[in-house]
Amino acid sequence: MDLREDPSGPPGLFNSDCFYNATGAATWVTAMALTGYVFANEVATLLDYFEEASWILAGGLFGLAYWIWYRQKKNFKKRKETKKAA
C-alpha cells in the first residue's frame, strides 16, 4: 500500500472524520448558545462575581509573592552568615 493512499476511503462529506467533526461542532455551538440564552439576563450579576473574584485572586497572588520574597530573603541571610562563619 502506498503512503499516499487513504485507507479510510475516499474523502467526502460522509467520511467518518467529517461526520465526527460536524457532530462535535454542532454540540459545541448548541451548548454555547444555550448557555448564552440562560445567562443573558444575569450578565450584571456575573460581572459583579467576576470583579469580586478578581480582587480575591489579586490579594492571594500578592500574598504568595510576599511569602516567596520573605522566604528568599531569609535564605539569603542564612547563606551570607554561613559564608562569613566559614
C-alpha positions in Angstrom: 0.0 0.0 0.0 1.3 3.4 -0.9 1.6 6.0 1.8 -0.5 8.5 -0.2 -3.5 6.2 -0.1 -6.1 6.8 2.5 -7.3 3.5 4.0 -10.5 5.0 5.4 -12.0 5.5 2.0 -12.4 8.4 -0.4 -12.7 11.9 1.1 -16.1 13.5 1.1 -19.0 14.7 3.2 -19.8 11.2 4.6 -16.2 10.4 5.7 -16.2 9.4 9.3 -13.8 12.2 10.4 -16.0 14.8 8.7 -19.1 13.4 10.5 -17.5 13.4 13.9 -16.1 16.9 13.3 -19.5 18.2 12.3 -21.2 16.5 15.2 -18.7 17.9 17.7 -19.1 21.4 16.2 -22.9 21.2 16.4 -22.8 20.1 20.0 -20.4 22.9 21.0 -22.4 25.6 19.2 -25.6 24.3 20.8 -24.1 24.3 24.3 -22.7 27.8 23.9 -26.0 29.2 22.5 -28.0 27.6 25.4 -25.5 29.0 28.0 -25.8 32.4 26.5 -29.6 32.2 26.4 -29.8 31.1 30.1 -27.4 33.7 31.4 -28.4 36.6 29.2 -30.4 38.3 32.0 -27.7 37.7 34.6 -24.8 39.5 32.9 -24.6 42.2 35.6 -24.6 39.7 38.4 -22.0 37.6 36.7 -19.8 40.7 36.2 -20.1 41.5 39.9 -19.0 38.0 40.8 -16.0 38.2 38.4 -15.0 41.5 39.9 -15.1 40.2 43.5 -13.2 37.0 42.4 -10.5 39.1 40.7 -9.9 41.1 43.9 -9.6 37.9 45.9 -7.3 36.4 43.3 -5.1 39.6 43.2 -4.9 39.5 47.0 -3.9 35.9 47.0 -1.2 36.4 44.4 0.2 39.4 46.3 0.3 37.3 49.5 2.0 34.5 47.7 4.6 36.8 46.1 5.3 38.4 49.6 5.7 34.9 51.1 8.2 33.8 48.4 10.1 37.1 48.7 10.3 36.8 52.5 11.5 33.2 52.3 14.2 34.0 49.8 15.3 37.0 51.9 15.6 34.7 55.0 17.5 32.0 53.0 19.9 34.7 51.6 20.7 35.9 55.1 21.4 32.4 56.2 23.7 31.7 53.3 25.5 35.0 53.9 26.0 34.2 57.6 27.3 30.7 56.8 29.8 32.1 54.3 31.1 34.6 56.9 31.5 31.8 59.5 33.4 29.6 57.1 
